[in-house]
Amino acid sequence: MAVLITLGVLQRSSEITAIKATGISIYRIIVPLLVAAVLLGTGLFFSDQFYLPYANKRQDALRSQIKASPPRLT
């Protein structure tokens, strides 16, 4: 969402037109944004698939230890 707002503000202030007037392609402007989006998406995917299940189990174990109740086996 922030990328779209930033590109909208750049378009409104004619910065995109100035960048294109210097000879830089619109694709050259967008490639770093796409690379950052892919890297962030990949990082979030692997975090969700591998780290978060372990962290949730650990959190449940610590909570049951603090509350002095047996851990849930789900």
Secondary structure, DSSP 8 states (H G I E B T S, - for coil): -HHHHHHHHHHHTTHHHHHHHTT--HHHHHHHHHHHHHHHHHHHHHIIIIIHHHHHHHHHHHHHHHHT------
